Amino acid sequence: MSWTILVIAGLFECAWAIGLKYTDGFSRFWPSAFTVVTMIISVVLLGIAMRNLPVGTAYAVWTGIGAVGTVILGIVLFSEPANAARLVCVGLIVAGILGLKLTSA
């Protein structure tokens, strides 16, 4: 269950990272409110997952999910580059996340 919570926390991290783009420096109320709420949810879920997972593993997976998801959403939503080098690097992050999952007790 901790891994499921951790994945959900990582997805909320993607949401707040993308939300930051829409806040216009926290000058727009609704995007800012969305971003702050998703930040809080993400960190609370991370804390819950850390009850049963090693801190290093949980934090690395959380940030990895956030990074990969945000890159993918940046490509889809903002037409950011999707060149081979970027995709290979994202693949390496995914490999690291999977490696941490497979080697965790």
C-alpha positions in Angstrom: 0.0 0.0 0.0 2.9 2.4 0.7 4.1 2.1 -2.9 0.6 3.0 -4.2 0.5 6.0 -1.9 4.0 7.0 -3.1 3.0 6.8 -6.7 -0.1 8.9 -6.0 2.1 11.4 -4.2 4.4 11.6 -7.2 1.4 12.3 -9.5 0.3 15.1 -7.2 3.9 16.4 -7.5 3.4 16.5 -11.3 0.2 18.4 -10.8 1.7 21.1 -8.7 4.8 21.5 -10.9 2.5 22.0 -13.9 0.3 24.2 -11.8 3.2 26.5 -11.1 3.3 27.3 -14.8 -0.2 28.7 -14.7 0.1 30.7 -11.5 2.0 33.6 -13.2 4.2 34.0 -10.1 1.3 33.2 -7.8 -0.6 36.3 -9.0 -3.6 34.2 -10.3 -5.8 33.0 -7.5 -7.3 29.7 -8.8 -4.1 28.3 -10.3 -2.2 29.3 -7.2 -4.8 27.7 -4.9 -4.7 24.5 -7.0 -0.9 24.5 -6.9 -0.7 25.0 -3.1 -3.4 22.3 -2.4 -1.6 19.8 -4.6 1.7 20.6 -3.0 0.3 19.9 0.4 -1.4 16.7 -0.7 1.8 15.5 -2.4 4.0 16.1 0.7 1.4 14.6 3.1 1.1 11.4 1.0 4.9 11.2 0.8 5.1 11.4 4.6 2.5 8.6 4.9 4.4 6.4 2.4 7.7 7.0 4.4 6.1 5.3 7.4 7.0 2.0 5.7 9.6 2.9 3.1 13.2 4.0 3.5 13.5 7.7 3.3 16.0 7.7 0.5 14.0 5.3 -1.7 10.7 7.1 -1.1 12.2 10.6 -1.8 14.0 9.5 -4.9 11.0 7.7 -6.3 8.7 10.7 -5.5 11.0 13.2 -7.2 11.6 10.8 -10.1 7.8 10.3 -10.7 7.4 14.1 -10.5 10.3 14.7 -12.9 9.2 12.2 -15.5 5.6 13.2 -15.3 6.4 16.9 -15.6 8.7 16.3 -18.6 6.0 14.3 -20.3 3.3 16.9 -19.5 5.6 19.7 -20.7 6.0 17.9 -24.0 2.3 17.4 -24.4 0.9 20.7 -22.9 3.6 23.2 -23.8 5.2 21.7 -26.9 8.6 21.3 -25.2 11.2 19.4 -27.1 10.9 15.6 -27.3 14.3 14.9 -28.8 16.0 11.6 -28.4 18.5 12.8 -25.8 15.7 14.1 -23.5 13.7 10.9 -23.9 16.8 8.7 -23.2 17.4 10.7 -20.0 13.8 10.3 -18.9 14.1 6.6 -19.6 17.1 6.5 -17.3 15.1 8.1 -14.5 12.3 5.5 -15.1 15.0 2.8 -14.9 16.2 4.2 -11.6 12.7 4.3 -10.2 12.1 0.7 -11.2 15.5 -0.3 -9.8 14.7 1.2 -6.4 11.3 -0.5 -6.4 12.8 -3.9 -7.3 15.6 -3.7 -4.8 13.4 -2.5 -1.9 12.5 -4.9 0.8 
